[in-house]
Amino acid sequence: LGAKHTSTFSTVNNLGNLYWDQGKLEEAEKMLLQALKGYKNALGLELVKTYIPALNTLWGLGDLYAKTKPDESRSMYVKALSGYTKVRGPSSDICITLKQSLDALDITKPVEMNLGSSARPGRCENEAEDQGKPRRPSHSHYAQTSEVGDA
């Protein structure tokens, strides 16, 4: 397939996820950024905005940055949400989950900013048992992708 093929970048993304699962966050970030850069170079700046594997990488970076770089996390989530909205529609499960991730970033702001609100929007059903674990796009999303750019 070659070093510039989109499937190669999907593999780089998956390596980033593996590093993340192993707690090697710096290596994970490097791989995810490399995958995103590769998608952009292979597909161009416009097509990459709706290419699901690239959107998955943006989502993963958003999750990775959520606790340590909230502004960068928000930027990644917003880009991923914009693309998924175009591809899947605003009421898709993926868009709803990304909106919840954006809401969760607002929740983590200093307490004085959230006074008067006892509800915590953006919680998922299993969040209590998954507390502290980042939500990332599952590998099954790759099975739903189109073959754009893979020819």
C-alpha positions in Angstrom: 0.0 0.0 0.0 2.8 2.4 0.7 3.8 5.1 3.2 1.3 7.6 1.8 -1.8 5.4 1.7 -4.8 6.2 3.9 -4.8 2.6 5.3 -1.2 3.2 6.5 -2.4 6.2 8.5 -5.3 4.1 9.9 -2.6 1.7 11.2 -0.6 4.6 12.6 -3.8 5.8 14.4 -4.4 2.3 15.8 -0.8 2.2 17.0 -1.6 5.5 18.8 -4.6 3.9 20.4 -2.4 0.9 21.5 0.1 3.3 23.1 -2.7 5.1 24.8 -4.1 1.8 26.2 -0.6 1.1 27.5 -0.4 4.5 29.2 2.3 5.8 26.9 0.5 9.1 26.3 3.3 11.0 24.6 3.8 8.2 22.1 0.1 8.0 21.6 -0.1 11.8 20.8 2.8 11.5 18.4 1.1 8.7 16.5 -2.3 10.3 16.4 -0.8 13.6 15.1 1.2 11.7 12.5 -1.9 9.9 11.3 -3.9 13.2 11.1 -1.1 14.9 9.2 -0.9 11.9 6.8 -4.6 12.0 6.1 -4.4 15.7 5.4 -1.5 15.2 3.0 -3.1 12.2 1.3 -6.6 13.6 0.9 -6.2 17.4 0.9 -7.6 19.9 3.4 -11.2 19.7 2.2 -11.8 16.0 1.8 -10.1 15.2 5.1 -12.8 17.2 6.9 -15.4 14.5 6.1 -13.2 11.3 6.0 -14.3 9.2 8.9 -10.9 7.7 9.9 -9.5 11.3 10.1 -12.5 12.3 12.1 -11.9 9.4 14.4 -8.3 10.6 14.9 -9.5 14.1 15.7 -11.9 12.6 18.2 -9.1 10.5 19.8 -6.9 13.6 20.1 -9.8 15.5 21.7 -10.1 12.7 24.3 -6.4 12.6 24.8 -6.2 16.3 25.4 -9.3 16.5 27.5 -7.6 16.6 30.9 -4.4 18.3 30.1 -5.1 20.6 27.2 -8.8 21.6 27.3 -8.5 24.3 24.6 -6.8 21.9 22.2 -9.3 19.2 23.1 -12.2 21.5 22.3 -10.7 22.4 19.0 -10.3 18.7 18.0 -13.9 17.9 19.2 -15.4 20.8 17.3 -13.6 19.8 14.1 -14.7 16.1 14.5 -18.2 17.2 15.3 -18.4 19.4 12.2 -17.3 16.6 10.0 -19.5 13.9 11.5 -22.5 16.3 11.3 -21.9 16.6 7.6 -21.5 12.8 7.1 -23.8 11.3 9.7 -26.2 14.1 10.6 -26.5 16.1 13.8 -28.7 13.5 15.6 -26.4 10.6 15.0 -25.0 8.7 18.0 -21.5 9.9 17.2 -22.5 13.6 17.1 -24.5 13.2 20.4 -21.4 11.6 22.1 -19.1 14.4 20.8 -21.5 17.0 22.0 -21.4 15.3 25.4 -17.6 15.4 25.3 -17.8 19.1 24.7 -20.2 19.6 27.5 -17.9 17.6 29.8 -15.1 20.1 29.0 -17.4 22.8 30.3 -18.0 20.8 33.5 -14.3 20.6 34.3 -13.9 24.4 34.4 -13.3 25.9 37.8 -16.2 25.3 40.3 -17.1 29.0 40.6 -18.0 29.0 36.9 -20.6 26.3 37.5 -22.3 27.6 40.6 -26.0 27.3 40.5 -26.0 24.2 38.3 -26.3 20.9 40.2 -27.0 18.9 37.1 -24.1 17.5 35.1 -25.1 17.5 31.5 -23.4 15.3 29.0 -23.1 12.1 31.1 -23.5 8.8 29.4 -25.4 5.8 30.8 -22.2 3.9 31.8 -20.2 6.9 32.8 -20.3 6.0 36.5 -18.5 2.7 35.9 -16.3 4.3 33.2 -15.4 7.4 35.4 -12.0 8.8 34.3 -11.7 6.6 31.3 -11.7 8.5 28.0 -14.3 7.7 25.4 -12.7 7.1 22.1 -14.2 6.1 18.8 -14.4 2.3 18.5 -12.5 0.5 15.9 -15.9 -0.6 14.5 -16.3 2.9 13.0 -13.6 2.0 10.5 -15.9 -0.7 9.1 -18.5 2.0 8.4 -16.2 4.2 6.3 -16.4 4.8 2.6 -13.4 3.9 0.5 -12.7 7.5 -0.4 -9.0 7.9 -0.8 -8.3 4.2 -0.6 -8.2 3.5 -4.3 
